Each structure stands twice: as C-alpha cells, then as structure tokens.
Amino acid sequence: MLPFSDVLYGTTTYGGTHDEGTVFSLSRAGHAWTESVLANFPDANGDGTYPYAGVIEDKSTGTLYGTTAVGGADGRGTVYQVTP
C-alpha cells in the first residue's frame, strides 16, 4: 500500500474567479482538510482555460503540470505549469 499524502492536488473544469477552472490543493492536518485555490484560469492572452485533467507534480520542485481543453495559439488547449 502506498503512503497517504498530506497534500492532494486537483483541478476543476469550471468555477474560480472567471468560471473557467482552477487548480487546487487539499492539505490535511489531523482529521481536517483545508482547500486552497492555487490558480484560476482566465480567458486572456490565449493562456488556456478549462483544465482537461488532473495535474502531475514534480516532487523535486513542487511545480504542477497539466493541460487545458481551450486556449493556446490554435485555441485547442495548452500545457500549463503552476509553480510554488
């Protein structure tokens, strides 16, 4: 069995400041969990919106990587990073 992490990361396709998705964390302290929004996806400059799936964490830097369904040069999505 893998050890259970005290921090979980995820995305929402909708919601956030612009209702175009978020990256969030859930941090555990004892039996309580605290949610933090790490990034809101705006519809500006082709940065990408509507996260398509979860994120992958680079354990050495804490940077999170993921993809969006919309945005980018052709409007077909982007690869993004969220840095600590």
MOURLIN-V719323 format. One line per field, one symbol per residue. phi: phi as a letter, one per 20 degrees, with the letter a starting at -180 (. if undefined). psi: psi as a letter, one per 20 degrees, with the letter a starting at -180 (. if undefined). burial: I if it has 24 or more other ideal C-beta (glycine too) atoms within 12 Angstrom, else O. A space follows every 50 residues. Layout:
phi->???
psi->???
burial->???
This chain:
phi->.ffefecdcaccfcnngdlcobdcccddcmdddceceebdeedclmfobl gebfdddeffdnfdcacdecongdmdobdccdef
psi->pqqpqipqqaqphraagjkjrrprqpppocjqqpppphqpormpkkiqrm phaaqppohhijpqqaqqhqaahjjjrrprqoq.
burial->OOOOOOOOIIIIOOOOOOOIIIIIIOOOOOOOOOOOOIIIIOOOOOIIII IIOOIOIOOOOOOIIIIIIIIOOOOOIIOIOIOO
